[in-house]
Amino acid sequence: MSCRLDRSSSPPLLPSVGGGDLQSVIATIGQVTDAIDSIPFTRIGRMAGRASPKVVQTLVHLDSALVALDSVTSTVRGQVGPMVTQMRQTMEQLRSTARGLNGLMGGTLQGQENLDDMVKEMTRAARPLRELANYLSEHPEALLRGRSKDR
C-alpha cells in the first residue's frame, strides 16, 4: 500500500487512515481506562492473602525439601571429583601391576600363557571401573538419583 503526499492543495494534504480523529482516540482510551477500573484488585489481593492451609503447608514442605536437596547436592559435589580421581588411580595401579607381572613371567611359555590370561581378566575387570569413573565424571548427579532406567 503506497501513500503519496498531495502537493496540489495548500497546505499539502498528508495521507491518513480514516477513523483516527482525536475524539475517537479519546473515547478508546476512556474504554480501556473503564475496563482497568472494573478489575477488582483489592478483592483479588484479599483472596491471595487467604491461601488454604494445604497450600501454605505444601509451600513450607517444598521449601524445606529444596533446602535439603541443596545441602545434599553441595556435599556430593565436593566428593564426586576425588572419588573419580581415586578410581582412575586404582586402574593405573592395576595396569602397572599387570605390566610388572608380564615382565616377571615373560621368560617361560607356560608362564606367558598364564600371564596373558591374567592380564585379560584384569583388563576385563578394570573396564567397568573405567566406565563407572567416566560416567560419574560426566554425570555426578547419578550418585543422588541412582541408575537410570535406560542404562
GULOVEX-28638 format. One record per atom (N, C-alpha, C): atom name; x, y, z. Coordinates in Angstrom, 3 decimals, decimal comma, always signed. Layout:
REM residues N
- atomo:x:y:z
- CA:X:Y:Z
...
REM end
This chain:
REM residues 151
- atomo:x:y:z
- N:+0,856:-1,166:+0,000
- CA:+0,000:+0,000:+0,000
- C:+0,905:+1,233:+0,000
- N:+0,798:+2,039:-1,064
- CA:+1,643:+3,229:-1,131
- C:+0,794:+4,474:-0,891
- N:+1,363:+5,459:-0,261
- CA:+0,687:+6,723:+0,029
- C:+1,527:+7,841:-0,571
- N:+0,824:+8,831:-1,098
- CA:+1,545:+9,965:-1,681
- C:+1,050:+11,260:-1,070
- N:+1,957:+12,149:-0,908
- CA:+1,660:+13,473:-0,385
- C:+0,974:+14,279:-1,495
- N:-0,185:+14,859:-1,187
- CA:-0,920:+15,663:-2,165
- C:-0,427:+17,104:-2,060
- N:+0,416:+17,501:-3,019
- CA:+1,003:+18,848:-3,000
- C:+0,183:+19,841:-3,835
- N:-0,897:+19,369:-4,404
- CA:-1,690:+20,269:-5,255
- C:-2,529:+21,238:-4,433
- N:-2,775:+20,909:-3,165
- CA:-3,579:+21,811:-2,334
- C:-2,662:+22,622:-1,441
- N:-3,213:+23,651:-0,859
- CA:-2,425:+24,486:+0,022
- C:-3,138:+24,523:+1,360
- N:-2,597:+24,117:+2,411
- CA:-1,338:+23,409:+2,607
- C:-1,449:+21,998:+2,043
- N:-0,311:+21,344:+1,811
- CA:-0,347:+19,975:+1,267
- C:-1,088:+19,039:+2,228
- N:-1,779:+18,042:+1,666
- CA:-2,536:+17,080:+2,480
- C:-1,678:+15,835:+2,715
- N:-1,595:+15,440:+3,977
- CA:-0,864:+14,218:+4,332
- C:-1,848:+13,050:+4,299
- N:-1,466:+11,927:+3,759
- CA:-2,366:+10,773:+3,739
- C:-2,565:+10,244:+5,164
- N:-3,766:+9,757:+5,460
- CA:-4,046:+9,207:+6,785
- C:-5,080:+8,114:+6,657
- N:-5,233:+7,367:+7,730
- CA:-6,221:+6,294:+7,779
- C:-7,464:+6,874:+8,415
- N:-8,629:+6,516:+7,906
- CA:-9,879:+7,045:+8,427
- C:-10,146:+6,604:+9,859
- N:-10,993:+7,342:+10,583
- CA:-11,379:+6,996:+11,947
- C:-10,336:+7,366:+12,957
- N:-9,349:+8,127:+12,606
- CA:-8,271:+8,460:+13,513
- C:-8,396:+9,832:+14,109
- N:-9,637:+10,373:+14,190
- CA:-9,762:+11,702:+14,754
- C:-9,561:+11,667:+16,264
- N:-9,289:+12,790:+16,831
- CA:-8,946:+12,901:+18,242
- C:-10,068:+12,394:+19,147
- N:-11,318:+12,655:+18,787
- CA:-12,447:+12,238:+19,622
- C:-12,524:+10,716:+19,738
- N:-12,271:+9,977:+18,623
- CA:-12,342:+8,510:+18,693
- C:-11,176:+7,944:+19,504
- N:-9,999:+8,564:+19,428
- CA:-8,855:+8,116:+20,220
- C:-9,141:+8,325:+21,699
- N:-9,717:+9,480:+22,048
- CA:-10,047:+9,760:+23,451
- C:-11,107:+8,793:+23,949
- N:-12,080:+8,465:+23,116
- CA:-13,128:+7,515:+23,504
- C:-12,549:+6,126:+23,751
- N:-11,618:+5,691:+22,892
- CA:-10,993:+4,379:+23,057
- C:-10,168:+4,330:+24,339
- N:-9,417:+5,381:+24,618
- CA:-8,641:+5,448:+25,861
- C:-9,578:+5,398:+27,062
- N:-10,715:+6,055:+26,982
- CA:-11,700:+6,015:+28,070
- C:-12,235:+4,609:+28,290
- N:-12,486:+3,870:+27,206
- CA:-12,973:+2,491:+27,340
- C:-11,922:+1,597:+28,005
- N:-10,677:+1,763:+27,616
- CA:-9,601:+0,964:+28,225
- C:-9,478:+1,304:+29,706
- N:-9,558:+2,565:+30,045
- CA:-9,476:+3,002:+31,443
- C:-10,631:+2,429:+32,247
- N:-11,848:+2,452:+31,690
- CA:-13,004:+1,876:+32,379
- C:-12,823:+0,379:+32,609
- N:-12,265:-0,327:+31,606
- CA:-12,048:-1,770:+31,752
- C:-11,042:-2,052:+32,866
- N:-9,983:-1,258:+32,939
- CA:-8,982:-1,444:+34,002
- C:-9,592:-1,121:+35,365
- N:-10,395:-0,074:+35,423
- CA:-11,042:+0,297:+36,691
- C:-11,998:-0,778:+37,187
- N:-12,548:-1,577:+36,291
- CA:-13,521:-2,593:+36,709
- C:-12,849:-3,852:+37,278
- N:-11,530:-3,980:+37,172
- CA:-10,824:-5,149:+37,733
- C:-10,761:-4,978:+39,245
- N:-11,259:-5,974:+40,003
- CA:-11,301:-5,854:+41,475
- C:-9,949:-6,217:+42,116
- N:-8,964:-5,330:+41,983
- CA:-7,627:-5,610:+42,508
- C:-7,630:-5,817:+44,024
- N:-8,410:-5,045:+44,758
- CA:-8,463:-5,170:+46,217
- C:-8,988:-6,541:+46,602
- N:-10,051:-6,985:+45,966
- CA:-10,643:-8,298:+46,260
- C:-9,663:-9,423:+45,903
- N:-8,990:-9,273:+44,777
- CA:-8,011:-10,289:+44,374
- C:-6,883:-10,355:+45,398
- N:-6,423:-9,222:+45,901
- CA:-5,366:-9,200:+46,917
- C:-5,799:-9,872:+48,202
- N:-7,053:-9,614:+48,640
- CA:-7,547:-10,270:+49,855
- C:-7,635:-11,780:+49,667
- N:-8,079:-12,216:+48,496
- CA:-8,207:-13,654:+48,234
- C:-6,830:-14,316:+48,223
- N:-5,849:-13,643:+47,667
- CA:-4,498:-14,207:+47,628
- C:-3,922:-14,328:+49,031
- N:-4,294:-13,399:+49,909
- CA:-3,803:-13,433:+51,287
- C:-4,418:-14,546:+52,114
- N:-5,541:-15,088:+51,648
- CA:-6,211:-16,161:+52,390
- C:-5,999:-17,502:+51,705
- N:-4,764:-17,891:+51,489
- CA:-4,475:-19,176:+50,867
- C:-4,880:-20,292:+51,806
- N:-5,316:-21,392:+51,239
- CA:-5,762:-22,507:+52,066
- C:-4,589:-23,055:+52,879
- N:-4,878:-23,656:+54,040
- CA:-3,796:-24,220:+54,858
- C:-2,998:-25,285:+54,108
- N:-3,656:-26,029:+53,225
- CA:-2,935:-27,058:+52,471
- C:-1,914:-26,422:+51,529
- N:-2,286:-25,302:+50,921
- CA:-1,350:-24,627:+50,026
- C:-0,153:-24,115:+50,827
- N:-0,414:-23,511:+51,978
- CA:+0,670:-22,996:+52,822
- C:+1,559:-24,153:+53,286
- N:+0,939:-25,258:+53,722
- CA:+1,694:-26,423:+54,185
- C:+2,540:-26,998:+53,044
- N:+1,982:-27,060:+51,845
- CA:+2,718:-27,575:+50,694
- C:+3,914:-26,690:+50,381
- N:+3,722:-25,378:+50,443
- CA:+4,831:-24,456:+50,171
- C:+5,933:-24,581:+51,215
- N:+5,558:-24,750:+52,485
- CA:+6,551:-24,915:+53,550
- C:+7,327:-26,222:+53,340
- N:+6,597:-27,299:+52,997
- CA:+7,240:-28,588:+52,762
- C:+8,178:-28,509:+51,550
- N:+7,716:-27,863:+50,490
- CA:+8,546:-27,712:+49,293
- C:+9,814:-26,921:+49,610
- N:+9,685:-25,873:+50,399
- CA:+10,844:-25,072:+50,764
- C:+11,853:-25,899:+51,550
- N:+11,392:-26,687:+52,519
- CA:+12,333:-27,495:+53,305
- C:+12,960:-28,599:+52,448
- N:+12,187:-29,151:+51,498
- CA:+12,751:-30,175:+50,607
- C:+13,840:-29,573:+49,727
- N:+13,628:-28,366:+49,246
- CA:+14,642:-27,712:+48,407
- C:+15,903:-27,383:+49,204
- N:+15,737:-26,990:+50,459
- CA:+16,902:-26,715:+51,311
- C:+17,697:-28,006:+51,523
- N:+17,003:-29,116:+51,786
- CA:+17,679:-30,405:+51,996
- C:+18,392:-30,852:+50,722
- N:+17,733:-30,699:+49,580
- CA:+18,340:-31,089:+48,307
- C:+19,574:-30,251:+48,029
- N:+19,520:-28,986:+48,310
- CA:+20,672:-28,113:+48,114
- C:+21,838:-28,558:+48,987
- N:+21,544:-28,941:+50,219
- CA:+22,592:-29,396:+51,136
- C:+23,246:-30,684:+50,626
- N:+22,425:-31,644:+50,203
- CA:+22,954:-32,917:+49,701
- C:+23,781:-32,684:+48,442
- N:+23,270:-31,866:+47,554
- CA:+23,972:-31,597:+46,298
- C:+25,332:-30,962:+46,551
- N:+25,391:-30,011:+47,459
- CA:+26,680:-29,367:+47,723
- C:+27,654:-30,341:+48,381
- N:+27,156:-31,242:+49,221
- CA:+28,025:-32,241:+49,849
- C:+28,567:-33,215:+48,819
- N:+27,684:-33,722:+47,973
- CA:+28,090:-34,713:+46,971
- C:+29,007:-34,088:+45,932
- N:+28,730:-32,857:+45,548
- CA:+29,539:-32,183:+44,523
- C:+31,007:-32,189:+44,913
- N:+31,302:-32,013:+46,180
- CA:+32,684:-31,993:+46,627
- C:+33,331:-33,368:+46,675
- N:+32,531:-34,427:+46,680
- CA:+33,068:-35,777:+46,805
- C:+33,211:-36,508:+45,480
- N:+32,479:-36,106:+44,470
- CA:+32,494:-36,828:+43,201
- C:+33,872:-36,754:+42,543
- N:+34,438:-35,581:+42,475
- CA:+35,742:-35,424:+41,829
- C:+36,822:-36,299:+42,449
- N:+37,004:-36,240:+43,776
- CA:+38,022:-37,103:+44,387
- C:+37,740:-38,596:+44,184
- N:+36,465:-38,992:+44,193
- CA:+36,140:-40,402:+44,005
- C:+36,526:-40,864:+42,598
- N:+36,219:-40,070:+41,593
- CA:+36,575:-40,413:+40,220
- C:+38,093:-40,452:+40,070
- N:+38,780:-39,504:+40,680
- CA:+40,243:-39,482:+40,630
- C:+40,825:-40,748:+41,256
- N:+40,277:-41,155:+42,397
- CA:+40,754:-42,368:+43,069
- C:+40,516:-43,604:+42,206
- N:+39,372:-43,671:+41,535
- CA:+39,093:-44,821:+40,659
- C:+40,090:-44,874:+39,505
- N:+40,412:-43,729:+38,941
- CA:+41,375:-43,698:+37,838
- C:+42,767:-44,108:+38,323
- N:+43,134:-43,670:+39,517
- CA:+44,435:-44,057:+40,072
- C:+44,490:-45,569:+40,306
- N:+43,398:-46,139:+40,782
- CA:+43,342:-47,587:+41,002
- C:+43,509:-48,336:+39,690
- N:+42,878:-47,858:+38,639
- CA:+43,022:-48,512:+37,332
- C:+44,455:-48,427:+36,835
- N:+45,105:-47,291:+37,038
- CA:+46,502:-47,146:+36,623
- C:+47,394:-48,101:+37,409
- N:+47,125:-48,257:+38,705
- CA:+47,907:-49,190:+39,512
- C:+47,721:-50,620:+39,020
- N:+46,485:-50,977:+38,631
- CA:+46,245:-52,313:+38,076
- C:+47,033:-52,513:+36,783
- N:+47,055:-51,505:+35,940
- CA:+47,822:-51,610:+34,689
- C:+49,311:-51,773:+34,980
- N:+49,797:-50,990:+35,926
- CA:+51,218:-51,060:+36,272
- C:+51,568:-52,437:+36,832
- N:+50,710:-52,971:+37,683
- CA:+50,934:-54,309:+38,242
- C:+50,944:-55,354:+37,137
- N:+50,017:-55,233:+36,202
- CA:+49,959:-56,191:+35,095
- C:+51,229:-56,121:+34,254
- N:+51,728:-54,921:+33,998
- CA:+52,972:-54,787:+33,225
- C:+54,147:-55,407:+33,987
- N:+54,189:-55,190:+35,297
- CA:+55,268:-55,773:+36,101
- C:+55,217:-57,286:+36,097
- N:+54,029:-57,844:+36,245
- CA:+53,890:-59,301:+36,195
- C:+54,264:-59,838:+34,825
- N:+53,912:-59,104:+33,817
- CA:+54,259:-59,533:+32,469
- C:+55,782:-59,609:+32,320
- N:+56,506:-58,662:+32,892
- CA:+57,972:-58,692:+32,833
- C:+58,549:-59,856:+33,615
- N:+57,939:-60,168:+34,766
- CA:+58,437:-61,269:+35,584
- C:+58,159:-62,635:+34,959
- N:+56,991:-62,798:+34,401
- CA:+56,573:-64,103:+33,912
- C:+56,886:-64,310:+32,438
- N:+57,433:-63,354:+31,779
- CA:+57,634:-63,435:+30,343
- C:+58,667:-64,446:+29,893
- N:+59,455:-65,056:+30,795
- CA:+60,537:-65,950:+30,401
- C:+60,084:-67,321:+29,934
- N:+59,001:-67,878:+30,487
- CA:+58,598:-69,240:+30,120
- C:+57,304:-69,195:+29,320
- N:+57,139:-70,213:+28,485
- CA:+55,947:-70,286:+27,646
- C:+54,699:-70,474:+28,500
- N:+54,751:-71,391:+29,479
- CA:+53,592:-71,635:+30,362
- C:+53,287:-70,387:+31,183
- N:+54,309:-69,757:+31,704
- CA:+54,123:-68,532:+32,475
- C:+53,526:-67,420:+31,622
- N:+53,955:-67,368:+30,380
- CA:+53,428:-66,346:+29,464
- C:+51,941:-66,569:+29,219
- N:+51,530:-67,815:+29,004
- CA:+50,114:-68,106:+28,753
- C:+49,275:-67,768:+29,977
- N:+49,751:-68,139:+31,165
- CA:+49,029:-67,828:+32,393
- C:+48,938:-66,308:+32,597
- N:+50,045:-65,638:+32,323
- CA:+50,075:-64,191:+32,485
- C:+49,125:-63,512:+31,490
- N:+49,092:-64,005:+30,264
- CA:+48,179:-63,447:+29,266
- C:+46,731:-63,567:+29,734
- N:+46,392:-64,741:+30,270
- CA:+45,029:-64,947:+30,783
- C:+44,742:-63,994:+31,943
- N:+45,737:-63,852:+32,833
- CA:+45,552:-62,984:+33,984
- C:+45,395:-61,517:+33,559
- N:+46,188:-61,092:+32,594
- CA:+46,102:-59,713:+32,107
- C:+44,741:-59,481:+31,454
- N:+44,271:-60,459:+30,697
- CA:+42,955:-60,330:+30,068
- C:+41,864:-60,196:+31,129
- N:+41,956:-61,006:+32,171
- CA:+40,972:-60,934:+33,261
- C:+41,040:-59,590:+33,973
- N:+42,257:-59,112:+34,226
- CA:+42,400:-57,821:+34,898
- C:+41,878:-56,694:+34,015
- N:+42,139:-56,790:+32,726
- CA:+41,625:-55,780:+31,787
- C:+40,111:-55,810:+31,767
- N:+39,557:-57,010:+31,756
- CA:+38,098:-57,162:+31,780
- C:+37,522:-56,605:+33,083
- N:+38,203:-56,812:+34,183
- CA:+37,732:-56,305:+35,478
- C:+37,885:-54,786:+35,572
- N:+38,889:-54,232:+34,925
- CA:+39,127:-52,784:+35,003
- C:+38,160:-51,994:+34,113
- N:+37,662:-52,621:+33,058
- CA:+36,780:-51,914:+32,125
- C:+35,545:-51,327:+32,814
- N:+34,794:-52,094:+33,635
- CA:+33,634:-51,485:+34,304
- C:+34,024:-50,345:+35,246
- N:+35,194:-50,454:+35,890
- CA:+35,646:-49,366:+36,760
- C:+35,910:-48,100:+35,943
- N:+36,540:-48,261:+34,781
- CA:+36,818:-47,122:+33,913
- C:+35,512:-46,504:+33,414
- N:+34,556:-47,354:+33,015
- CA:+33,265:-46,846:+32,539
- C:+32,530:-46,117:+33,660
- N:+32,572:-46,674:+34,877
- CA:+31,920:-46,019:+36,004
- C:+32,571:-44,670:+36,299
- N:+33,889:-44,632:+36,293
- CA:+34,589:-43,376:+36,558
- C:+34,256:-42,328:+35,498
- N:+34,247:-42,730:+34,246
- CA:+33,905:-41,785:+33,169
- C:+32,467:-41,316:+33,302
- N:+31,551:-42,249:+33,578
- CA:+30,134:-41,881:+33,705
- C:+29,918:-40,912:+34,864
- N:+30,550:-41,202:+36,010
- CA:+30,376:-40,332:+37,171
- C:+31,018:-38,961:+36,961
- N:+32,103:-38,909:+36,209
- CA:+32,694:-37,599:+35,945
- C:+31,800:-36,771:+35,032
- N:+31,044:-37,417:+34,158
- CA:+30,115:-36,695:+33,274
- C:+28,759:-36,466:+33,926
- N:+28,353:-37,361:+34,848
- CA:+27,015:-37,290:+35,464
- C:+27,117:-37,462:+36,984
- N:+27,673:-36,490:+37,713
- CA:+27,816:-36,648:+39,160
- C:+26,471:-36,763:+39,878
- N:+25,411:-36,270:+39,270
- CA:+24,091:-36,357:+39,894
- C:+23,608:-37,804:+39,997
- N:+24,254:-38,722:+39,281
- CA:+23,865:-40,126:+39,329
- C:+24,069:-40,709:+40,728
- N:+24,981:-40,139:+41,509
- CA:+25,165:-40,601:+42,875
- C:+23,932:-40,330:+43,727
- N:+23,193:-39,282:+43,384
- CA:+21,964:-38,958:+44,104
- C:+20,777:-39,752:+43,580
- N:+20,687:-39,843:+42,274
- CA:+19,500:-40,431:+41,657
- C:+19,592:-41,924:+41,440
- N:+20,769:-42,482:+41,385
- CA:+20,926:-43,901:+41,139
- C:+20,970:-44,189:+39,647
- N:+20,898:-45,455:+39,315
- CA:+20,988:-45,895:+37,943
- C:+19,749:-45,470:+37,161
- N:+19,963:-44,944:+35,950
- CA:+18,827:-44,536:+35,123
- C:+18,206:-45,763:+34,492
- N:+16,933:-45,659:+34,110
- CA:+16,203:-46,797:+33,563
- C:+16,717:-47,211:+32,190
- N:+17,304:-46,286:+31,407
- CA:+17,748:-46,604:+30,072
- C:+19,149:-47,203:+30,030
- N:+19,820:-47,311:+31,133
- CA:+21,178:-47,874:+31,173
- C:+21,140:-49,333:+31,494
REM end
